[in-house]
Amino acid sequence: MLTFLLPLFCIIQTASALGGFIETCSEVRFWDPDSVWGNKYKTSPYLVARCTSSDGDDYCTWLPLTMCYSNVDGQLVARSQ
């Protein structure tokens, strides 16, 4: 039973740290502005998401995958190492 609960706890903790990202962003995908065709997930420099604000408006957010990040108090922060 413990082997089932531990991964579940980690998932809940991660979702909580994301600050509601999972609930507000319906479409998360890789994106390469230089490529129209092909397997973008293999070479894409960006992760983009279509989200909804608390007012109900749609907005797009993106994360460049060419930088290093770390989780600092639930926020993604650029780090050199």
Long-range contacts (C-beta under 8 A, 24 or more apart in sequence): 17-71, 17-74, 18-74, 19-74, 21-49, 21-51, 24-51, 24-52, 24-53, 25-49, 25-50, 25-51, 25-52, 25-61, 26-50, 26-51, 26-52, 31-62
